[in-house]
Amino acid sequence: MAIAVCLLGLADMARAQDQPRWAVKLLGAIDGMLKAAGAVLEPADRLEYDRNIASTHEALGEDRFTEAWAEGQAMTVAQAMESATG
């Protein structure tokens, strides 16, 4: 799923720019998209996805991570793309 991979790159960029909340929202949106489509990430992309989750979870803590994740999962594909291109 090309959109998910693009959003993953943006989530990685957000994390690297010390914007973990935005990164988590994008990661949650990716999760929602993949589940809705019954799709999975390729192994290399999955590794990057998992690393981003671990890093942002540590940066935000449980409560803030969970809140941002839920916001991301509630996004439509269009909303996630709009958020990413801002």
C-alpha positions, 0 to 999 in steps of 0.5 A: 500500500503505497500511501501507507509507505509514504506516510511512514516516511513522513512519520519517520521525518516527524519523529526525527524532527522531534515531533513525536505526537504528529508521528504517532498520529501518522502511525495510527493512521497507517495502522487504520489503513492497513487494517481496513484494507487487510494489508500488511507492510513489507518486512523492511517497512514493518521494521521502520514502523515498529522502530518509530512506534517504540521511539515515539511511545518512549518520547510521549509516554503511555497516555499521550501516545494512546491519545495520539494513536487513537486520533490517527486511527480515526483519520480517513486516508484523505485526512491523513494525507492532508495532515501530512501535507499540511 
